[in-house]
Amino acid sequence: MTDQAVDTDGAGPSGDASAESHFLGRTRELKELRADIERAGLDTLSGRKAPRARVLLIAGRPGSGRTALAEELVRQVADRYADGVLRVRLGEPDGTPVPVERAARELLTALDLPTPPGAGEDELSEALRAALAERRVLLLLDDAAGAEQVDALLPDSPDCLAVAVSQGPLTGITDVRPCTLGGLDTKSALELLTRYTGSVRITVDPRAAESLVEVCQGQPAALALAGGWLAARPQAGVSDLAKRLHAEADEGTPLSRAFRLVHEQLPARAARILRLLSLAPAGLVDPHTASALAGCSVSTARTTLDDFVALNLLRAVDSPLPQYEIPGCLHPLLHALAESHDRPGELQLARARMLERTVRLLQSCRAITETDNPEAREKLQGLPRSLRFPSPRAAADWLDIRRPALLAAARLAVADGELDTLARRLMSQLVRAMVAHVGTQAAAPDLYGIHRLVLDVAERRRLSREKAAALLNLGDLDARTGRTSEALVRYRAALDAGREANDPYATGRAMESVGGTHQELGDYDRAADWFGRALAQRLARDERADAARLYGRIGTAHTYAGRYGEALRNWRAAVAGHRKSGDVAAQARALSELARVQEYAGRPEESLHTCQEAVEWARRADDVRLQAALQLRLADTLERLGDSAAARLHRGAAERMLGEELQESHESDAEADHGSDACEIRSTSIED
């Protein structure tokens, strides 16, 4: 679809230089909006400095060209705003308002600023306002449902401008004069039709063309559908279409009548695919989504989607991979058609096919990052070619491009409530794919939302084990972002769920996490107590490696509390446990900590002996960094004992070790970068 004044409710023109030649009409509206930017506000007239950004409101019904007008205005004035243009959509395709938390997070991400996982609406809104306070930006808020959404995102800077697109007034935001849109003027409407039909069909019967504009009430979206219908039928007369639409003048809006006509003229198979697109998450469609919904091949789906673009039923998204967007004004019409033409069971089956296809794609996306499993590679090769990615980079690109649709699919699957098994599989694979390609830390904001969805399903289905896992994951993310008290609440709830599920791993993990949280809060007595409870469980299950690690955690808590005798006893137990389990590196680290506590306890000779033993075990473990750290500790201890010459020797040895390791690390990175160019298909198991 071209960038003329055709409303797409968030899928409007890109605002580039080429948009000027495609935009039609609205000369008066643009003039008024530009004048409104310069107009003195109420604060200025009263002698006060404007405390916030000026808000321009473009109001109109879906299909009136409101988004296209907003984008054209942005294109014309963007050069006044040195820090660029930020865009966010505030309405879901089905009309549900987008939470302010999500909108603020998207804007902060666009500014390359951190968005703490789990942060609430107030925290993110405040962070956004602080980020924009020193910037001069133009903010486009598309498809706003109400004043509350807009108000929460407004910059506290008069140097910024916010352009809001909405169906009605934004009551509650002061000093806003709406620019309300009607239809296009006749000249512009005829020019829009000409772009699809060619000039001859309009000039040979100008009255019929004007009649068609009249019956469409100059609405750009209705005219675009009419133009697409005529373009697909070169032999059809403009008067024929005008008569058809006039005959149904009492049934619905011009847009709904034009849409119904286009749908009725489609082949049955294409019409069914079109209706099923109403199930596409976030209104974003790719050939795989359409293929799964309709139960057809990917190539057939791709051809059909391109046909829909020609008919102005879809808009092709500028993307490295084939992707399409359903115009927002058409989404409710698609949904209504699907409800009236397709049985609920068929719609549910289509949704299930789409989720199953998404799960398999996510499995393939994750599997290609794991290279060392021949069996996994063989299974991946057994997948249909359409589900395999040619390279890890291609998989990462797909994950990045489809991320909004994947997250929306998870939200919709959980909200549906009838496909919880598929929803759980989808969220599990989505987490694994994100961790594999993006990393836990970078993906944390998205992971937090996914784990909350898992928790919703687990509570609804009374799945105690999954509830415990979700709470543990959420607690970990809370703890990493400094929300320690919130993490403690999560971990205690996870402990209750783990006990209810009789899950030893979850209960042990939760007890240890509760202890770690108390330690973070400075309550070392409770920390040691909870670590002790977790230790008792590990000892009862003869889990020696975990027991040794917990001895160390208890020793750390006692060290912080200044109880060095208890700390030494537990660290010695940790050393013995790691020795029995054969973990040389862990034994070296435990000896290192034991030496530290001995030093704190005023036993420098013992600390020196233990540190020397730790160096030997670190050497056996080939842990150069630990060896260097221990050499430095030896140097400090020797310095305190009065042997400065020996201390200098150990410091020199530490510096040499760290220098050699740094050089080896650079060489290894260079080899990895050189070898990455030769990487083709990498695969692993696609099984859970």
N, C-alpha and C positions, 0 to 999 in steps of 0.2 A: 504494500500500500504506500502510496506517495505521501509526502508530508503536507498535503493541503489541509484545510480546516476540517478534518474528519476526526471526530472524537474517538479516542482509544482509551480514555480513562487510565492514564498511567503508561500507555504504550505509544506515546506521541512521537513526534519527530525528534531527531537527535540534537537539533539546535545548531547544526554546522552551517557553513557558509552557503551550501547548496540549498538550504531550506527556503531562502528568500524567493527563489524562482518557483517553488512549489506552493507557497502559501497564497491563498486567495481571499480577497475581501477583507472585512473587518477593519477598514481604514479608520472609521470614526472611533471604534473601540480602542484601537491601538493609540490613537492620538490622545484620547481621554486618559488612558492608563499611564502614558508617558507624562502627561501633564500632572497627573495625580502624584507621581514621584516627587515632583518639584513643589507641590502644593504645601503651604504652611499648615502644620498640624495644630491641634488644639493646644498642645503644650507650648509650641512656639508663640501662638497668638496670646497666650496668657503670660508670656515672659519666662517660662521655664524651659530648660533644656530637655529635649525628647529623651526619655529614659530607655526606649527600646527601638527596635527596628520598625520601620514603616511597613504596614501590611497592605498589599493590594489583593482584592478578592475578585476572582472571575467565577461567576455563578451561572449555572445553566444545567439543563437536563442532560443525562447521558446521551451522546450522539449529536450534541449541539456544536461540537468543535471547541469545547472549552480548553482541553489539554493542548490542542494545536495552537490556539491563540496564546496560551501561557508560554509555550515553547518559543513562539515567534517573538513575543515581548522579551523573553530572556535573551534570545539571539541578538536583538537590537540594542540591549542596554548592558550586556555582559561585560563589555570592555570598561565600564565604569567601576567594576568591582575587581580589585587587583588580586584578591585571593580566590577568585573563581566562583563556580556555580556548584551548589550541592542540591541533589534531587532525592526525594524519598516519597514513596507512595503510602498513603495513610488509610487505604481501604483494600480489603481482600476482594477477589473477583466476585464473591457471593454477596458483597456489601458489608461484611463484618468489619468493624473498625480495627485497624492494626494497633496493637498495644503501643503506648508511648515508649515503653521500655525498648521494644524491638526497633522502633523508628529511630530513637536516639542512638542505639547501638550501631545501626547502619550508617548514620551520619558520622559518628566518631570513627568508625572503621574507614570511611571515605577520606577522613582527615589523617589517616595513619596514626591514630591515637589509641591507647590501650582501652579495652572495655572489660573490666574485671568480670569473670564468670559469676553469675548469680546476683550481680548488682541490680538493685531495684530501680523503679522509675525515677524516684527523686534523685538518687545518686547519679544516674546517667544523665538526666536532664541538667543537673547542676554542672556536671563535667562538660556537657556540650555548651552551655552558656558561657562557662569560663573559657573554653577553647575559642569561641567566636567573639569574645569581648574585645580581643586585640586584633581581630581580622575584619576585612571588608569583603563580605561574601554576599552572593545572591542565592537565596534559599527558595527552591520550588517545592511546595508541599501539595502534592497531587491527590485528588479524590479525598479531601478531608471530610470526615463525618460530622465533626462538630468543633466548636470553639475550644473545648478543653484540649483536644489533640494539638491544635495550632499553638495555643498559648504556652503549652509546656515546652515547645521547641523554639520559641522566639528568642533570638539573640538580644542580650541587654546592651545593644550598641546601635545608636542612630545611624552609624555608617553602613549598616547592613540593610538589605531589603528582602522581605518575604513576599513571595507570590503564592497565594493559596487558591486552589481550585476546589470548588464545592458545588453541591446541588442547590444549596440554599444559603441564607445569611449566616454569618458567624456572630451571633448575638453573644455579647460578653466581652468582645475585643473592641476597645474604644478606637474611635477615629478611623473606621473602616467603611469605605463607600463601595458597594459591590458594583461590578460591571456585569450586568445581566445580559445574557446572550439569547437572541431569538434565532430566526433563520437567516441564511445568507441573502444578500440582495440578488435580484433576478440575474443581473449581468454576471456576477461571480458564480452563481449556481449553474448557469448555462455553460460557463467556461469549464467548470468542474466536470459536467457531463461530457463535454467535448473531449476532455482528456481520455475518456474511456471509449467513446463511440466514434471519434473522428469528427471533423467539422461538417462533412457532407450530410450526415444523417440529421444534424441539427439545423443546418441552413435550409435544407429542402422542405422542412416542416417546422418552422419556428414556433407556430402556435401550439403544436403538439408538445414541443420541448418545454414551452412555458407552462403548459398544462401539467406536465410531469413535475416541474419545479413546484407548482402550486400544490399538487396533491402530496408532495413530499414536504411541504411547508418550509422549503429551503433548508431542511436539516441536512448537514453534510454527510452524516453516516447513512441516512436513508438514500441520499443521492448517489453515494459511492456504491451501495448495493445495487441500485437501479442501473448505474453505469456499468458495473461488472456483469450484470445479467445481460445487458444489451451487447457488451463486447463479446460475450460467449456465443451470441446468436446474431451473426452479421445480417441475416435475412429478416430479422424481426424489426418491425417499425416502432419508432418512438411512440406513435399514437396508440399502438396496441398495448404497450406497457402502461401508458397513462390511463387507458380505459380500464385495464385490469385493476389497477390500484384505486381508481375512482369507484369501481363497483363495490369495493370493500371499505369505503370511506368511513363507515360507522363502526368498524371493527378494529379497535386498538389505535395505537399511535402510528404515524407514518413509518417509523423505523420497524415496528413489529409487523406491519403489513408487507413492507418490502422484504423483510427477512423471511416471513412465512412463504412468500412467493418464490424466493430463491430456493428455499428448502424443498418446496413441493416439486420444483423442476429438476432437482438432482436425481440421478439414478438411485435406486433403493439402497444399494450398498454404500454409496458415498453419503447419502442422507443419514444412514445409521452411524457411520463413522463420525459425522459432524455432531450428531446428538451426544455421542459418548464422550466427545471432547469436553463436555461440561464437567466430567469427573477429573480432568487433568489438574494436578496440584498447582496452586498459584496461577492458574491460567496459562502455564508454560507447557508447550507440547514439543516433543521431538519424535522422530519416526518410531523409536522403540516404544514410547508411550502409546502412540496411536495404534501401532501394531498389536500391542498387548491388549488394549481396550477392545479392539475390533476382532481380534483373533485372525489377523491376516499377516502376510509377509511384511518385512520391514521395507522392502522396495516398493510394494504396493502402497503402503502407508505413506512413504515419502512422496510418491507421485500424487496421491490424493491430497496431501497437505499443500503441495505446490499449486494444485488446481484451486484449492480454497483461497490461497493468496491472490490468484488472478480474479477471483470473484469478490475480493475484499471481505471475505469471511475470517481470514487470519492475516496477521502481519508477520513477515519474516524478520527475525531478530538478527541484528548485525553480530555474528558470532563465528568463531572458527569452526564450530560444529553446527549441523542443521538444527535450528531451533525456531519455534514459532510462538506467537503470543495471541491469545484470544482477546479481541477488543473488549474492554470492560463493559461497554454498552450492550454487547451481544451476549454476555455471559448469562444474565437472568433469562434471556429468551431461549438460549440453548438448554438451560436447566428445565424450563417449563416444557419445552418440546420433549425432552427425554422423559420427564415424568408422565406425559400424556401418551407417548408412543411406545415406550418400552416398559415391560413388566419389572417390578422391583427386584425379582430374582435375577433377571438378566443384567440389571445394573450392578447388583452386588457381585455377580460372577465376573463382570467386566472389571470392576474395581479389584477383585481378588487376582485376576490375571495380571493387571498392571502392577500390583504390589509384588507378586511373585517374580515378574520380570525384573523389577527394580532390585529385589534381593539378589537375584542371580548376577546382575550386572555389578552390584557392589561386591559380591564374592570374587568375581573375576578381577575387579579393580584392585582389591586387596591382594589377591593371590599373585599378581604379576610383580609385586614388590619383593616376594620371597623367592630366592633364586636357587636354593641348595637342596631342593627335594625333588628327585627324579619322578617319584610317584605322583606328586602334586602336579608337576609339569605335564605328565601324561594325562591326568584327569582334565587339566585345563585345555589341552589340545582336543579332548573329547567333546568340548562344548561346541555348539554351532558357531560358525565363523562370525556371525553377527554379534555374538556375545563376548568375543575375545578382543582384547586391546592389542594393537601392534607393538606397543612399547610402554614402559612405566610412565614416560612423559605424557603419552596419549591418555592413559588412565587418569593421571593427575589433572590434566586439562579438562577431561570429562567431569571429574568430581567437582572441580572449581566452577565450571559453567553451569552444571546442574544443581549446585548446592542449594539455591533458593527453593527449587522444586523438590529436592530430596527432603529438606527440612519441613516443607509444607506437607509432603506426603506422610511424614511421620505424625505431624499434628493432626491431619485429617483422619489417618487410620486409627489413632487413639480416640478421637472424638466420635468416630463411627460406632465403636463399641461392639460391632458384630464380627470383626476380623482381628481379634486380639492376638491370636497365634501368629498371623502374618505380621501384625504390627510389631510384635516382640522380635521376630526374626529380622525385620527391616531395621529396627533400631540397633540391634546387636551388630549387624553387618555395617551399618552406617558409622557406628563408633569405631569399629575395627579399620574401616577404610580411611577414615579421617586421621586416626592415629598413625596408620602406615604411611600416608602421603604428606600429612601436615605436621604431625607430632602432637603429643598430648598438650603441651603448653600453648601452642598456637591455636589449637582447636578447642581449647577449654571453654570459651563462651558458648560455642555451639553444643559441646558435650554436656554442659550443665543443663541446657534446655532439654536435650534428649533424655538424660537421666531422670529429669522430672517427669517426662512423659512415661518412662518405664515405671516409675513409682506410681503414677496414676493407674496404669493398667494392673500392676501388682496389687494395689489396694482394692481395685474394683473386682478382681478375680480372686482375691484372698490368697495370693501366691506369696507365702511368707519368705521363702528363700530368695525370690527375685526382689521382694521388698527390701530385704536386708542388703542385697548387693547394690541396689539403687541408692539406698541411704548411705552406704559406705562410700560409694563414688561421689555422691554429693558432699558428704562430709570432708572427703579429701580435697575437693575443689574449694570448699569454704575455708579449710585450713590454709591452703596455699595462698589465698587472697587476703589473709589476715582476719577473717571472720571466725575467730577461735571459739567464741561462745556459741555461735550458730553451729559450728562443726561438732561441738560437744553434744548438743541436743540431737543432731543427726546420728552420731555414733551410739548414744544411749538407746535411741529408737531402733537402730540396726541390731543392737544386742538383744533387745526384746524380740525382734522378728526372727533373729537367728535361733534363739532358744525355742521359739514357737515352732520353727521348722526343723528343730533338732539337727542343725547344721553346725558341726564342730568348727569348720573353717570360718564361717561367718561370726560365730560367737568369739572364737579366739582372736580373730582379726579386730572385732569390735572392742574387746577388752583392751587389747594393745593400743588401739587408736584412742580410747578414752584416757588411758594412761599418758599417751603422748600429748594429748590436749591439756591435761592437768599440768604436765611438765611445762608446756608452753605458757600456761597461765601462772606459773611460779608456785604451784601447789605440789611440792616435791614429795610430801608424805603420801598424798593420794596417788600420785603418779607411780611411786614404788609399789603401793598396794595393788593397783590395777595391773601393773606389769607382773606382779607376783601371781595374781589370779590367772593371767594368761599363761604364765610359766607352768603352773600346776596342771593346767589342761594339756600342755605340750608334753610334759613329763609322763602324764597318764597315758598318752597315746604314743609314747616312745618316739617322739619327733625330735631327735637329738640336735639337728642343726638349728631348728627354730628355738629350742630350749637354750642353746648356747648364746644365740643372739639376744634372747630376753634377759639372760644373766647380765649381759652387757648393758642393756637398757636400764635394768635395776641399778647397776653400778653407777651409771651416769646420773640417775636421779639422786642417789645418795651423795655423789660427788658435789652436785649443785647445792645440796642441803648442808654440805660441810661434814658429813658423817664418813670420814675417810676409811675408818675400819671396816664398816659395812661395804663400802665401795670396793675396797681391796679384795674382800672375800668374794664378792660377786664377779669381779673381773678375773680372779683366779679360776673361778668355776667356768667362766666363759672361755678362757684359754684352754682348759682341760676338755671342755665340750667340743671345741673346734678341732683339737688334736685328735680326739676319738673319731670325729666324723671325717677326718682327712682333708679339711679345708685349710690349706697352708696359708693362703692370703688372709683369710679371716683370723687365723691364729696370730699372724704377724700384726694385724691391726689391733687385736685384743691386747697383745703384749705391749704395743705402743701406748694404748690407753692406760694399762696397768702402770707403766713407767710414769705416765703423767700424774696419776693419783699418788704414787709413791713420792714424787717430787712435791706435790701439794702437802703431803703428810709430813714433810721434813725428813725424808729418808733419801738423801741424794746418792749415797753409795749403792743402795738397792736399786734406785731408779737407773743409775748408770749401767749396772749389770743387766737389768731387764731390757733396757734400751739396746744394748749390744746384742742380746739374744733376739730381739725383734728385728734388728738389721739383718741378721743371718736368715731368719725366716722370710723376710721381705725379699732378700736376694734369691732364695729358693723359689719364691712365688713370682719372680721376675717383675716385681712391682717397683719400677724405678722411682716414681713420685714418692711412694711411701719410704723407700730407702733414703731419698734426699731429705724428706721431712724428719726422719729419725736421726740423720746425721746432724741436722741443725739442732735438734733437741739434745743430742750428745754434746754438741759444742756449748750450748747454754749451761748444761749441767757441769761440764768440765770447767767452764769459766767460773761458776760459783764455787767449785772445789779448788780454785786457784791455779789450774793448769792451762794457762792462756795459749801456750804453744800447741798443745794437743787440740784445743778448741779451734784454732785457726786451721789446722789440718782438716778437721771434720767439716768446717764451713766450706773450705776449698773443694773438698770431695762432693759436697751437696751441689755447689754451683756447677761443677763439671757434669754431674749427672743430669741436672735440669737442662743444661745447654745441649748435651747430646740428645736428650729426649725431644727437645724442641726441634732440633735439626731433622731427626728421624720422622717426626710428625709432619713437617713441611714436605719432606720427600715422599712420604706416604700419600699425602693429600694430592701432590702433583701427579703421582702415578694413578691415583683414583680418577682425577680429572681427565687424564689422557685416555684411560681405559674406558671411560663412560661413553665416549663417542662410538665405540665398537659394540655397545650393548644393543641387542635386538629384543628378542622375546625372553622375558624372565617370568617364571611361573612357580606356583606351589599349590598346595592342596586347596580346593575350593570347599572342602567340607568344614563344618564347624568344629 
